Amino acid sequence: MIGIAGILVALVLLMYLAYRGFSVLLLAPLLAALAVLSSLDAPVLASYTQVFMKALGNFIVLYFPLFLLGAVFGKLMEACGAAGTIAHWIVGRLGQRRAILAIVLACAVLTYGGVSLFVVAFAVYPVAAALFREANLPKRLIPAVIALGAFTFTMTALPGTPAIQNAIPMPYFKTTPFAAPGLGILAGIIMLAFGIAWLSRRAAAAARSGEGYGDGEAEAEQRPALDKTLRPLAHGEGYDLMEVGTHAPIRPGIAIALLPIVLVVVLNYVFSGIVFPALDAAYLSQPKYGPATLDQLIGVWSIICALFLSNLCLLALNFTRIADIRRALDDGASASVLPIFNTASLVGFGAVVASLPAFGLIRDAVFHIAPGNPLISLSITVNILAGITGSASGGMSIALQTLGAGYAELARAAGIAPDLLHRVTAIATGGLDALPHNGAVITLLSICKLGHRDAYLDIFMVAVVGPLAALIAVVALGTWFGSF
């Protein structure tokens, strides 16, 4: 019992101190040591160097190219103005009356194309602020609108998304990014519909009560940093955004802006479904390559190739629009380091916890939550761990590092397709991960200059309740009809 109590205390402290702003890089090893000490019979230093650091290193070895190429892609999209073009084009087509849907779709297109959700938040907030002010919608809704488009269905549900949450399950279940596409699309529709309905209801209630953009805040805040104004398009077909007093390079047109994003999705499908399955990869059986199997690597290889070629395309199409290419590439590369080390540190923490005797008791209890249906057990486990760590990828990694092989075996015994296991795992990360201590939530509120008290309720509804509802639907349909 002391060992279990130590694990629980370590997890609670991890959640609380991360919420208070302490770095996960420091918290993960220290609290892993606390859990080890509570076990009484486990060596602290050996657990750190032989368990924690090995798990951290293995995660970085496998996924660093995805973080690196994804961060560079996002920075190039930002530097050449393509991200702004896409956001402005969607807003211009849908107009002021559909401001909420316009911003959600702008975020969704960018994140589905591989742009980091942090980059999306910075890029879209000025557009959202200008549009919400013009439409006299409450500013407090902006964080939830961005969260719906960037933190939910494009991160976990839609097939082919290059998000790390869609990549982590692939080596465990030998799947591709397009696992269970029908269920993924259905989950995405549920998240989007629920979120839009909630936000529209909140906007309507604000309008009835006479609440506008902000009580005197619109005048005090003036224009966002990018200094944009809205102007009606010809024939009243919505609104366009106009630069005021800027000398930035002309942004690309919508076709050029969208092409690299389309390429990410299309190439991902081509490599994972056509190119790599046709390869003779017998050489992977050699010890110097693992040994490994092609099934274990197709998913990661496909995303690496898709992002690499899309980055080249992005550079070729926008070479003259990027003021300092070297700086953009360097900034993108640098931006990949902290996120992967934060996630890898949580993976190391999970590996240490999993090595303790007390964790065996917890694992057995989790396995028996839903005897005969590993989908329910897996959903609960991943969501709880994502909530405790405040990280979708961190919670998923801990769950799969410690229990992935067991769930795969249970699924085989129950006749559950690996594709279904993959999709349920990915969707399960997007729920309790968005609790108040989540780093992306804290960053988003900071960008919007709002506090949890102002805006978190709406974030909770669209980024926690909506994804949980979608997860329940997918688990139920998957149980009854299997993967589709």
N, C-alpha and C positions, 0 to 999 in steps of 0.2 A: 504493500500500500504506500510506503514511503516513496518508492520509485515512481509510481503513478502520480502521486501528489507533486513530486518534483517536476515531472514532465508538464503537468497542468500549470504549475506556477511559472515555469519557463515560458510556456506559450502565452499565458496571460500577460506576463511582463513584456514579452516581445510585442504584443498588440498595443499595450498601454504606452510603452516608451517610444515605439514608432509613431504613435499618435502625437506624442509630445515633441516629436521632431528629431529624435536621436537617430543617427545613421545605422542602417541595417548592417553595414560592413563591420561595425563594432558590436552591435547587439547580438548578431547570429552566433559568433564564436563564444562570446561570454556567456550567453544563456544556454548554449549547448553544453558548456562546461558545468553550469549549474545543474542541468539535468543529469549529467554524468556523476557529479558529486552526490546527488540524492540517491543514486543507485547503489552506492557504498562499495560495490565490488568491481567497478569498471575503472580502468586507468585514464586519467584526464589527458595527459600529454599524448598517449598513443591514440586516443579517440580524436584528438585534434589533428595530428599529423597524418595518421593512417586512415581515418574515416572522413572527417570534415573536409580536409584539403583535397583528398582524392575525389570525393564527390563533387566539390566545387570545380576542380580542374576538368573532370570528365564532362561536366555540363558546358564549360567554356569551349573545350575542344570540339564538341559536337555542334554547338549553336552560335559560336562567335561570328561565322560568316553571315548568318542571317541577320544578326543585330547590326553588324558593320554595314552590309549592303543596304539594309532597310533604312538605317540612319542617314547614309549618304544620299540615297534616293530622296528622302524627305527634305534634306537640306538643299539639294539641287532644285527640287520642285519649288521650294520657297525662294531660292536665290534668283531663279529665272523669271519668277512671277507667275508660273503655271498654276500654283495653288490658288493665288488670288484670282486668276482668270476664271477658274472653275467655280469658285465660290460666287463671284460676281455674276457669272453667266446664269447660274441656277437661280440666284436671287432675282435677276432681271427678268427671267422667264416667268417665274411664279408670282413675283410682285409683292407689294405691301400686304395685301389681304391674306396672303398665305405665308407670312413671315416665318412662322414656326416651322412649317414643312420645308421651306426653302433652306433654312439654316441646317436642319437635320440632314437633308439630302446632300448639301454641300459637304458637310463633315463625313457623311457616309461614302461618297464617291472618293474623297481623298484618302480615307483610311482603308477602304477596300483596295485601293491602288497601291498600298504599301507605305503611305506617308505616316510617320509617327503621330500618335494621338496628341503628344505634347506640341508638335509642330502645328497640327491642325488647330488646336486650341488657340495658340498665339496668332495664327493666320486668320482665323475666322472671327475671333472676338470683335475686332474693329468693325467688320462688316455687320455682324449681328447687332452691335450697339447702335450703329447708324440706322439700321432698318427698324429695330425695336423703338427707337426714339421717334422716328417718323410715324410709325404705326401706333405710338402711344401705348405700347405693351410694357408691362413691368420688367425692369431690368433684372429683378431677382429670378426670372424664369430663364435667363440666358444660360447659366451653367447647366441646367437640366437639359436644355435644348441641345447644347454641344455634347453633353454626355450621352444622350440618346443616339446621336449620329456617330459618335466616335468610340464609345465604350461598350457597346452592346452587340447588336446583330452582326456588324461588320468585323467584330473582333473574334467572335466565337461560333457563329451560326452559319453564315453564308459559305457555301462550298468554294474552295479555291482561294480563300483569303490568305495572304502571305503573313498574317499576324502570327506571332510566336506561339500563341495559344492553340493555333491549328497545326503547328509543326511538332510540338513536343510529344503528342501521342503516337506519332508515326513509327518511330523505332520500336516502341513497345508492342504495337498491334499490327505492324507490317502493313500499313495503310498509306494512302496518298492524301493530299490536301482536299480532294474532292469526295471524301468518304461520306456516305449516306446523303447525297445531295438533296433528295426530296425532303427528308426530315429537316435538313439544315435550312432550306428555303422556308419551310413551314414555320420553323422556330423564329426565323428572321421576321416573317410577316406578323407573327404574334407580338414580338417585342416592339416592332414599329407601330402597329395599330394601337396597342395598349398605351405606348408612350405618347403618341399624337393625341389620342382621346383624352388622356389625363391632362396634358399641357393645354389643349384647347379648352377643356373644362375650367382649368385654373385661370386662363386668360379671360374667358367669358365672365367668371365670377369677379375678377378684378375690374372689368369694364362696368359691370352692374354697380359695383361699389364706388365707382369714380376714381379708382386707382390708375395712375398713369405710369410713365416711365420711371419716375422717382419723385419723391416729395421735395421739389426744389433742386434735385440733383442734376436734372438735365441742363439747367442753366449753369450750375457750378462746375460741372464736369467739362462743359463745352464739347468739342469734337474729339473723337478718339485720336490716338497717336498718328494714324495714317491720314487724318484730315480728309475724310471722304464726305461727299454730299450725295443725296439721292435726287434723281430727276426722273420725271415720267418719260417713258418711251413713247415713240410715235404711236398714235391711234390708241393710246391708253392700254398698251399691252404689257403692263407691269412697270417695273422700275429698273433703272440702271444706276451704277455707282460711278461717280466722276472724281478723278483725282484733282485736288486743288493745290496749286503751288508746289508741285513736286517735279523733280528732274530725273526721276528714275527711268531706266530703259523701258521702252514700250513692251508691255507684256505680250506673250504669244497669243494667237487666236485660240478659240476653244478647241478646234480640231488638233492642233499641235499640242495643246496642254493635256488633252485627254489621251493621246496616242500612247505615251509611255505607260499610263495606268492600264489601258486595254492590253498592252503587250504583256504586262506582269501576269494578268489572269490567263490570257491565251497561251503564252509560252509555258506557264506552269502546267496547264492541261496537256499541251503537246508533249512536253518532256516526261510527265508522270504517266500519261496514258499510251503514248506511241513510241517515243524515242528510246527511253531507257528500258522498257520491258523487252524491246527487241535486241538488246545488247547481249553479247556473250561475255558474262562477267565471271567466268570460272576462276580468274586470277584472284578474286576476293577470298578464296579459300586458303590462300597462302598466309602464313603466320604474320608476315609484315603488314598485312592489311586487316588484321583483326584477330582471327579470321572473322569474316562477316558474310552476309548474304545480300543479294541485290534488293530483296524485298525490304530489308532494314534501312536501306540507303536511298531508295528511289525518291521518297518524299523530300528529304533534305536536299539531295542533289537537284531536284527539279526547281525548288524555290531559289537555290543559289544561282542556277543558270538563268532563270527567268529574271531575277533582280539584276544580275550582272549585265545581261544584254539590254534590259530596259534602261539601266543607267547609261550605257553607251549611247543608246538612242536619244535619251534625254540630253546628253551633252552635245551630240551631233546636231540636234534640232535647235538648240538654244545657246550655241557656243558664243555668239556675240551679245547675248542678253545677260550673261553672268559677268558682273563687273570684275570679280576676282575668283577665277576658277580654283586656283590652288587653295585659297582660304575657304571656299565653300566645301571642297573635298576634305580639308583638314578639320573643319568644324563638324562635318558629318561623322568623320571617323572618331573624333573626340567624344561626340555625343553618344556613341554606342557603348563606351566603356563603362560608365557608371551604371546604366540599366542592367547590363549583363552581369556585372559583379554583384549588384544587389540581389538579383535573382539567384545567381549561383551560390551566394552566401546562404540564402534560405534553403537551397537544395542541400548544402552541407549541413545545416542545422537539422534538416529532416533526416539525413542519413545517420547522424549521430543518435538522434532520438530512436530511430528504427533499430539501431544496434543494441539498445538497452533491453535487458530481460523484461522490464515492466511493459515495454511496448508490445510484446507478444500478447499480453492480456488484452490490451486495447484493440489490437488487430483482430483477435478472435471475436471480440464483442462486436466490432464493426461488420465482420463477415456474417454474423448472425442477425443483423438488423432485418434482413429480408431473405430468409432461407430460400434458395432456389431461384432468386432473381438478383444477380449481381448488378444489374443496371441501377436499381434503387440504392443498394449499398454504396456503389461507386459514386452516384450523384451526391449522396449525403456526405460521404467522406471528402470528396474534392471541394464541395462548397464550404464545409466547416474549416478545412485547412486554408482555403483561399481567404475566408473571413478572418481567421486568426492571424494570418500573416499580412493581410491587407494587400495581397498580390494574387492576381489570377494565375499568372505563370508560376509564381512561387508555390502556391497551394497545389497546383496540378503537378509540379515537379516532385514535391514531397510525396504526394499520394502515389505517383507512378514509380518513383524510386523505391518506395517501401512496399507497395502493394500491387504494382503493375503486373508482375508475373502471376501473382495469385489470381487477380481478376481475369487475366487472359485465360487461365486454366479453367476457372469457374464458367467463363463464357463458352468455352469449347464444350464443356460438359453439359451446359444448358442449351446448346445449339444456337447460340447468339453470334451473329456475324461480327467480325472484327471492325467492319466499317461502322456498325451501330455503336459499338463500344467507344470508338474514336469520337464520334459526333456527340455522344452523351457526355463524355469526359470534357470535351471542349466547351460545350454549352454550360456544363456545371461550374466551370471556373467563373463565369460571368453572373454572379448573383451577390453572395455575401462578400465578395472581394471589394465591392464598392461601399463598404461601411466607412464611417467618418475618418478612420485613420489611413485610408488608402492614399498613397502618394499622388496618384493622378487626380483624385478628388481635391486634395489640399492644393495642388498646383493650379487646378482649374479655378477654384474659388479665389486664389491669389491673383490670377490673371484678370478676373472679372471684378476685383476689388470688393468682394463680398465675403461675409462670414458664414459659418455653418448655420447659425440661427436664421440668417436671411434666406438661404437657398437650398439647404441640404434636404429638406422634406421632399422637394420635387425631384432632386437627384435620386433619393432613395426609391421613390416610386418608379421612375423610368429605368434605373440602372440596377435595382435589386428586385423589386416586386415583379416587374415585367419579365425579366429573364427567368425568374423562378417559375412563373406561370408557363413560359415556353418550355422550360425543362420538364415540368410535370407532363405537359402534353406530349413531348417527344418520348419520354420514358413509357407513357401509357401506350402510345401508338406503336413504338418499337416492340413492346412486350406482346402486343396483340398481332401485329402484322409483320414484324421483322424490319430489316433495313430496306429503305427505298430512296 
